[in-house]
Amino acid sequence: MVKKLLKNSIKDFNVSKNIQQRGIGDEIEARIINKLSSKKEYSEPSGKKSTGDFSLNLNNENNMIDIKSHNVDSDMSMPNLISISKLDKIIDNNEKLYYNIISYKVVEHDNFNEVKIINNHVLNIYELNVEKLSIGNLGNGQLQIKNLNNNDIETNYDKDKFINGYKKLKKEFYNKQINKFTKKLNELEGEINWNLII
């Protein structure tokens, strides 16, 4: 039901010629929210730091929805998905998170640009292909899609298989962090004049 509601939430639209990629992403998000906000299942995020852009309440379950937009003509697309601390809480609390990934291309006209929707992809976070994910060095770690231009980001993983792969990613990330900070500590150790320490 979540996927059905989101699949019909956005159509092609026109924008001014000077709008940038970030502005198109904001417009896509606004149009989806405007389309769904009248539905009885829709609810606003609980706060500015909420994981999703909105939620859909179905069968007494809260489904957080996070919208991501993707220009198919971009050379590289490596979107941040969620901090690993937030994802850990979602897993621990057995919460539901869906990504609504809107792929589009811009067609230029004389007086306006047309945003053509190429794909409206809806998937539960546990359907993400862990092999196509990485953890970036932002804050305490940020889950990212390595390259959204690749079309193989979805799998038929079950929840347990995703979580196992995710834990492997975290282990690799933490080991890199340990090695990085161990190197910095060793460098500092050699730079400190211990005779000047009071």
N, C-alpha and C positions, 0 to 999 in steps of 0.2 A: 504493500500500500504506500509506503514512503516513496519508493522508487516511482510508482505510478503518478503520485502527486507532483513530484519534481520533474519528471520527464516532459510534462506539458507546460512548464512554467516560464519558458522564454522563447521568443521568436526573433527573426531578423529585425533590426531597427536602424534608424539613421542618426548620425551625430554630426556636429559641426566639424569642419576640416581641421581646426586647430586643437581638437581634443587629443590628449596623449593616452598612452596605454593604461596608465593608472586610472585616468578618468573613465575609460571604457570599462575597466573592471568594476569601478564604483557604480556605473550605470547598469551593468549587468546585475549586480547585487541588488540595487534598488528596484529594478524591474521584477526580479523574482520575488522579492519580499512584497512588493505591491500586488502582485498576482495572487499570492498565497495568504496575505494578511487578513482577508475576509473569511477565510476558511475557519470553521470551528476548531479545527485541530491545531491551528497556529498559535504560538505564544512568543512574546518578545524574550530576548536574552535577559538573564537575571541581573546582569551588570556589564560594565565596560570590559571587564577581564573574563567574561564568559567564553567558553571554548567555541561555541557555535554562533552563527549570525542570527539564528532563530531556532525554535524547536517545533516539532510536530508531535502532538500527543495522540497516540493511537493505541487502542486496546489497553488503556491505563498505563502505557509506557511512554516515557519521554525520550524522543529521538532528536538529539542535537544535530543541526545541519550547518556545515561549514562550506561556504561557496568559494571556489577557486576558479579564476579565469585564465585562459591560455591562448595567446596569439600563435596560431600554427605557423606563421611566417617568421617567428623569432628563431634565431640561431640556437639558442639555449634557453631552457626553462627549468629552473630548479627551485620550485616553490617550497617555502617552509610550511609544514603541516601543523605541528603542535609541539610544545615543549615536552621533553620526556617526563618531567615531573607531573604535568597534567595528564599525560597518557597513562602513567602509572596509577594515578587516582581513578581514572576511568576504568581501567582493568580491575583494580581492587574493588571498586564499587559496582562492578558489572553494569556500567552505564552504556548507552548506545550512541555512537557517533557515526554520521554519514558525511561523505564528501560529495558535493555536487560540482563536478569539474566541467566547466563550459569552455569548449574549444571553439575559437572563432577566427575569421580572417576579415581584414578590412579591404573593401573595394572602393577605390576613389572615384568620385564623380566631380563634375565641374564645380558645384556649389555645396556639396556635402559629401560625407563618407558613409558608406553602408557597412554595417557590422553584420556579417553573415554567420549564423550559428552553424558550425560544422558538426559538432557532436555535443550532446548533453549526457554526460556520464555520471551515474549515481552509484556509489558503492559504499558499503559498510567498511569501516577501517580494517576489519579483519580480512577483507577481500583484497587488500593491497598486497602486491608481490614484494615480500621483504627483500628479495635480492635486488630490487630496483630502488631501494631506500637507502639512506645514509643518515648519520647523525652529525649535524654541523656544530661547530664550536661557537655557539651563541648562548649566552647565559650558562645554564647547567647542562645544555645539550638540546638541540632542536631537530626533530625528525623531519627529513626532507625527501622529496622525490628526486632521484639523481638527474633525470632528464625527462620532462613531461612530453617531449617530442616523440619519445618511444611509445608505442601503442600497447606494450605488454605489461602495463602496471597492475592489471587485475588478474587474480588467480582464483581457483576454487579451494583455496586454503580453508581449513576449519579454524576456529578460534585458537585452539591449543597449538596448532602448527605455526600460526602467526606469532603468538606470544613467545614460543620457543625461538623463532628466528629473530624476533625483536630483542630478546635477552642476549642473544649472540652479538647483535649489533651494539648493544649497550656495553658488553664486555670489551669489545674491540675499541670502542670509543674511550672507555675509562682507561684502558691500557695505554692508549695514545696520550691521554692527558697525564697519566703518571709518568710516562717517559719524557714528555715535554717539560713538566715541572721538576722532575729529577735533574734534568740537564740544566735548568735555570738555577736550581739550588746548588749544584756542583760549581757552576760558574761564579755564583755569589760567594761560595765558600773560599774560592781562590782569590777573590777580590778584597775580602775583608782583612784588614790589618788588626789582628787580635790584640796586639800590643797597645792599641788605642782604645780598646774597650774598657770602660770604667767598671 
